[in-house]
Amino acid sequence: MFAGIGGFRTGLTRAGGFQCVGHCEIDKYANASYEAIYEPGKEERYYHDATKIDPADLPDFDLLCGGFPCQTFSIAGRRKGFDDTRGTLFFEIARLAQSKRPSYLLLENVPGLLSHDKGRTFSVILATLNDLGYRVEWMVLNSKHFGVPQSRRRLFLICYLDPRCAGKIFPVFGTGGKALIQVLGGSQGSRVYDASGIACTQTAGAGGVGGKTGLYIIPQDKPFVDLCAGEARQTEAARCLTARYGQTTLSNHRAERSGVLLIKEATKKGYKEANPGDSVDLGFSGSNTRRGRVGQDIAHTLETSCIQGIVERGGRIRRLMPRECLRLQGFDEWQIDRILAIQSDAQAYKQAGNSVTANVIEAIGRRIREVDAELKVVPHDRAEGSVLRRGS
């Protein structure tokens, strides 16, 4: 449902064990990209309008995915909710679920759905699914935790008919974070860690060897640490030393920060530093109230029009390209090639902004596949019988 360019399908295909039997997309340009990527055959049915789908015409299926339109619940929109016809499209999902009774529903929307109309909208959705016999669990997941450099928080609902699924699919944790890698043991302050892992917890009172944070192995290809770019970064070459270089401190004067831009932001300082590789929100550049304009080594949430730039060496800011936006949603290069071959830049930006992040769907899909395989080993009726016998 509301397939877009196929973020759900890409993620589930990578997870393995899923076969798509049909998709629905009303936007002809998005559907053109979908068909260019997946080349659906006669075995996959296409439905243009969700409101006109006849359940009798649907094949049997086990999982129904749907990222129902979020504009009516998003903070970026007017938040009209069910008063907007797009907000009522959730009930088309419910209508088909009532008729076909798939084992699972995987739904996606913006986190604003939780608070819309003081939570009443979400309560209606939960009540509707409960009336259909589905148990519902939900999580807000951020794409940046699943291997893509984009901060994109989205609400995911997993709905299931078999009560044995409870607590087995969610929670889902990202794999983007690196674990702390200890190379040599010892007391804290003397331990040695691999620089490829995360930093250990900083303490309030440092002092001592390593400042109670541990010592780190520095790789030979990047033997220097630059402390003058707003944050410590490993580099291949040292900066030119200046007369201000002291015995115990490194100067951090603004004029000595090569390539650092000061981006206007509604904070006490009034600006935020942007280094090469950082993203900059280009929307409402003259605003005195917007915060979070700079993303350090990470992109802001993609929208349907590109208002994001990236800082290049030399201090220039350029817009993200359509290919980069599609990469941030987890699509493969060959998929992006097929999209860009038939779409304008404006359409590519729109389709990237509307898509779900494939990496997140892949992680959820793996959990669904594993749980479903586990449950099929013992049929539901036998499992219920064994529970009754243990309780007798």
C-alpha positions in Angstrom: 0.0 0.0 0.0 1.3 3.5 -0.9 4.4 1.8 -2.3 6.2 4.9 -3.6 9.4 3.9 -5.2 9.6 0.7 -3.2 11.5 1.3 0.0 9.5 -1.4 1.7 10.2 -3.9 -1.1 13.9 -3.1 -1.2 14.3 -3.6 2.6 12.2 -6.8 2.6 14.1 -8.3 -0.4 17.4 -7.7 1.4 16.0 -9.3 4.6 15.2 -12.5 2.5 12.3 -14.8 2.5 9.7 -12.3 1.1 8.0 -12.3 -2.3 6.0 -9.3 -3.4 2.5 -10.2 -4.9 1.2 -6.7 -5.5 1.6 -3.0 -4.9 -0.5 0.2 -4.9 0.7 3.6 -5.9 -1.4 6.5 -7.2 1.5 8.8 -8.3 2.4 7.9 -11.9 6.0 9.2 -11.6 6.7 7.2 -8.4 5.1 4.1 -9.9 7.3 4.6 -13.0 10.4 4.5 -10.8 9.0 1.4 -9.0 8.5 -0.4 -12.2 11.9 0.6 -13.6 13.6 -0.8 -10.5 11.7 -4.0 -9.9 10.3 -4.8 -13.4 7.2 -6.5 -11.9 5.8 -9.4 -14.0 2.3 -10.7 -14.4 2.5 -12.5 -11.0 2.6 -9.1 -9.2 -0.6 -7.1 -9.4 -0.8 -3.4 -9.6 -3.5 -1.2 -8.1 -3.7 2.5 -8.9 -6.1 3.8 -6.2 -6.3 2.3 -2.7 -9.9 3.4 -2.3 -10.9 1.4 -5.3 -9.3 -1.9 -4.5 -11.8 -4.8 -4.4 -10.6 -7.3 -1.7 -12.0 -10.1 -3.8 -9.4 -9.3 -6.5 -6.5 -9.5 -4.1 -4.3 -12.6 -3.9 -3.6 -14.2 -0.5 -0.7 -12.7 1.4 0.9 -12.8 4.8 2.3 -9.3 5.3 0.7 -5.9 4.4 3.0 -2.9 4.4 1.9 0.6 4.2 3.4 4.0 4.8 0.1 5.8 4.8 0.3 9.6 4.0 2.0 11.5 6.8 1.4 15.1 5.7 -1.8 15.4 7.8 0.0 14.3 11.0 3.5 15.9 10.4 4.6 19.0 12.3 5.8 20.3 8.9 2.2 20.0 7.6 -1.0 21.5 8.9 -1.8 18.5 11.1 -5.4 18.2 10.0 -5.4 14.5 10.7 -8.6 12.7 9.8 -10.1 16.0 8.6 -7.9 15.7 5.6 -8.8 13.0 3.0 -5.2 11.8 3.0 -5.4 11.1 6.8 -8.4 8.8 6.3 -6.4 6.5 4.0 -5.4 4.5 7.0 -8.9 3.1 7.0 -8.3 1.6 3.5 -5.5 -0.5 5.1 -7.9 -1.5 7.8 -10.6 -2.4 5.2 -8.3 -4.7 3.3 -6.9 -6.2 6.5 -10.4 -7.0 7.7 -11.1 -8.9 4.5 -7.8 -10.7 3.8 -6.6 -11.2 7.4 -2.9 -11.2 6.8 -0.7 -12.4 9.6 1.2 -9.2 9.9 0.8 -5.5 9.2 3.8 -3.2 9.0 2.9 0.5 9.1 5.0 3.6 9.0 4.3 7.3 9.8 5.8 10.3 11.4 6.2 10.5 15.2 3.7 13.4 15.3 1.0 10.8 14.9 1.5 9.9 18.5 0.6 13.3 19.8 -1.8 14.5 17.1 -5.1 15.8 18.6 -3.7 15.1 22.1 -3.3 11.4 21.3 -6.9 10.8 20.2 -5.9 10.1 16.5 -3.5 7.4 17.5 -6.1 6.0 20.0 -8.6 5.6 17.1 -6.0 3.8 15.0 -5.2 1.4 17.9 -8.9 0.8 18.6 -9.5 0.1 14.9 -6.7 -2.5 14.7 -7.8 -4.0 18.0 -11.4 -4.5 16.7 -9.9 -6.4 13.8 -8.1 -8.8 16.1 -4.6 -7.4 15.8 -2.2 -6.8 18.6 -0.1 -3.7 18.1 3.4 -2.7 19.1 5.2 0.4 18.0 8.6 2.1 18.1 10.1 5.3 16.9 13.3 4.4 15.0 15.9 6.8 13.6 17.5 5.9 10.2 20.9 7.1 11.5 21.1 4.0 13.7 20.7 1.7 10.6 23.8 2.5 8.5 22.7 5.7 6.7 24.0 9.2 7.7 20.5 10.7 7.9 18.6 11.7 11.0 15.1 10.6 10.2 12.8 9.6 13.0 9.8 7.6 12.0 7.0 5.7 13.8 6.7 2.0 13.0 3.8 -0.2 14.0 3.9 -4.0 13.8 0.5 -5.6 14.1 0.0 -9.4 14.4 -2.8 -11.9 14.9 -0.8 -14.6 16.7 -0.4 -13.5 20.4 2.9 -15.5 20.6 4.5 -12.7 18.6 4.3 -10.4 21.6 7.7 -8.8 22.3 9.5 -10.9 19.7 9.6 -8.5 16.7 10.0 -5.2 18.5 12.2 -3.8 19.9 14.5 -3.6 16.9 17.9 -2.0 17.5 20.1 -0.5 14.9 23.5 -1.8 13.9 25.1 1.5 13.1 26.7 2.0 16.5 30.2 0.5 17.0 31.0 -1.3 20.2 33.8 -0.3 22.5 36.9 -2.3 21.5 39.4 -2.9 24.3 42.9 -4.0 23.2 44.8 -4.0 26.5 43.3 -4.3 29.9 44.2 -2.6 33.2 42.8 0.1 35.5 40.7 2.8 33.9 43.0 5.4 32.5 45.6 2.7 31.5 43.4 0.6 29.3 44.0 0.8 25.5 41.1 0.9 23.1 40.9 0.6 19.3 40.0 3.9 17.7 37.5 2.2 15.4 35.1 1.7 18.4 33.1 4.3 20.2 34.6 6.4 23.0 34.1 5.2 26.6 32.1 7.3 29.0 33.6 10.7 30.0 33.8 11.4 33.7 33.4 14.7 35.5 36.7 14.6 37.2 39.3 13.7 34.6 43.0 13.9 35.7 45.4 11.1 35.6 46.7 9.1 32.7 44.3 9.3 29.8 41.9 11.5 31.7 40.1 8.4 32.9 38.8 7.9 29.4 41.3 5.4 28.2 44.1 5.6 25.6 43.4 5.0 21.9 45.5 3.4 19.2 46.0 5.9 16.4 46.2 4.3 12.9 49.3 5.0 10.9 47.5 6.4 7.9 46.0 9.2 10.1 48.6 9.9 12.8 47.5 13.5 13.7 44.6 14.8 15.7 43.2 18.2 14.7 41.8 20.0 17.7 41.0 23.3 15.8 37.9 22.3 13.8 35.4 22.4 16.5 35.9 18.8 17.5 38.9 16.4 17.5 39.4 14.7 14.1 42.1 12.4 12.9 44.0 13.7 9.9 46.8 12.6 7.5 48.7 15.9 8.0 49.3 18.3 10.8 48.2 21.9 10.7 50.8 24.6 10.3 52.0 25.6 13.7 51.4 29.2 14.7 53.1 31.6 17.2 50.2 31.0 19.5 50.9 27.3 19.9 51.7 26.9 23.6 53.3 24.2 25.6 50.1 22.9 27.1 47.2 24.1 24.9 46.3 24.4 21.2 44.9 27.8 20.1 41.4 27.6 18.8 40.9 31.1 17.3 38.2 31.5 14.7 40.6 32.8 12.1 42.7 29.7 12.3 39.9 27.3 11.5 40.3 26.6 7.8 37.0 25.9 6.1 34.8 26.5 9.1 31.5 28.4 8.4 29.3 30.1 11.0 25.7 29.3 10.2 23.0 31.5 11.8 21.0 29.7 14.4 18.5 30.5 17.1 20.7 29.7 20.0 22.4 31.8 22.7 25.6 31.9 20.7 23.6 32.9 17.6 25.4 30.6 15.2 26.7 27.0 14.9 30.0 26.0 13.2 29.8 23.9 10.0 32.8 22.0 8.9 33.5 20.3 5.6 31.1 17.3 5.3 28.4 18.8 7.6 24.9 19.3 6.3 23.2 22.7 6.4 19.4 23.3 6.3 18.9 25.9 3.6 15.2 26.5 4.3 14.2 29.8 5.9 17.8 31.0 5.9 16.8 34.4 7.4 14.8 32.9 10.3 15.6 34.0 13.8 13.7 31.1 15.4 15.0 27.9 13.7 17.4 25.6 15.5 19.4 22.6 14.4 20.4 24.1 11.1 23.8 22.2 11.0 24.1 18.4 11.0 27.5 17.2 12.0 28.5 14.5 9.5 24.9 13.6 9.1 22.0 14.8 6.9 18.7 16.3 8.3 15.5 14.5 7.5 14.9 14.5 3.8 11.8 16.3 2.5 10.1 16.3 -0.9 12.1 19.3 -2.0 15.8 19.6 -1.5 16.6 22.3 1.1 19.8 20.7 2.3 23.3 21.7 1.5 26.6 20.2 2.3 29.8 22.1 3.3 32.7 21.5 0.9 36.3 22.2 1.4 37.0 25.8 0.9 33.8 26.9 2.7 31.3 26.5 -0.2 27.8 25.1 0.4 26.1 23.1 -2.3 22.8 21.4 -2.4 22.6 17.7 -2.0 22.2 15.9 -5.4 19.3 13.6 -6.1 21.7 10.6 -6.1 22.9 11.5 -2.6 19.3 11.9 -1.3 18.4 8.4 -2.6 21.6 7.0 -1.1 20.5 8.5 2.2 17.3 6.3 1.9 19.3 3.2 1.5 18.9 2.5 -2.2 21.6 0.7 -4.2 23.5 2.4 -7.0 21.9 0.4 -9.7 18.4 1.3 -8.4 19.3 5.0 -8.3 20.6 4.7 -11.9 17.3 3.5 -13.1 15.4 6.2 -11.2 17.6 9.0 -12.5 17.4 7.7 -16.1 13.7 8.5 -16.3 13.0 11.2 -13.7 13.7 14.9 -13.4 15.7 16.2 -10.5 12.5 17.6 -8.9 10.8 14.2 -9.1 13.8 12.4 -7.7 14.0 14.8 -4.7 10.3 14.3 -4.1 10.5 10.5 -4.3 13.5 10.3 -2.0 11.7 12.5 0.5 8.6 10.4 0.5 10.3 7.1 0.7 10.9 4.9 3.8 14.5 4.1 4.6 15.2 0.7 3.2 17.8 -0.2 5.9 15.2 0.2 8.6 12.7 -2.0 6.8 15.4 -4.6 6.3 16.1 -4.8 10.0 12.4 -5.2 10.8 11.9 -7.7 8.0 14.6 -9.9 9.4 12.8 -10.0 12.8 9.5 -10.8 11.2 11.0 -13.6 9.1 12.8 -15.1 12.1 9.7 -15.0 14.4 7.4 -16.3 11.7 9.7 -19.3 11.1 9.9 -20.0 14.8 6.1 -19.9 15.2 5.6 -22.3 12.3 7.5 -25.0 14.0 4.7 -25.3 16.6 1.3 -24.6 15.2 -0.8 -22.1 17.1 -3.5 -24.6 18.2 -0.9 -27.0 19.5 0.9 -24.2 21.4 -2.4 -23.2 23.0 -3.1 -26.8 24.0 0.3 -27.2 25.6 -0.2 -24.1 27.6 -3.6 -25.4 28.9 -2.0 -28.7 29.9 0.8 -27.0 31.8 -1.8 -24.9 33.6 -4.0 -27.8 34.6 
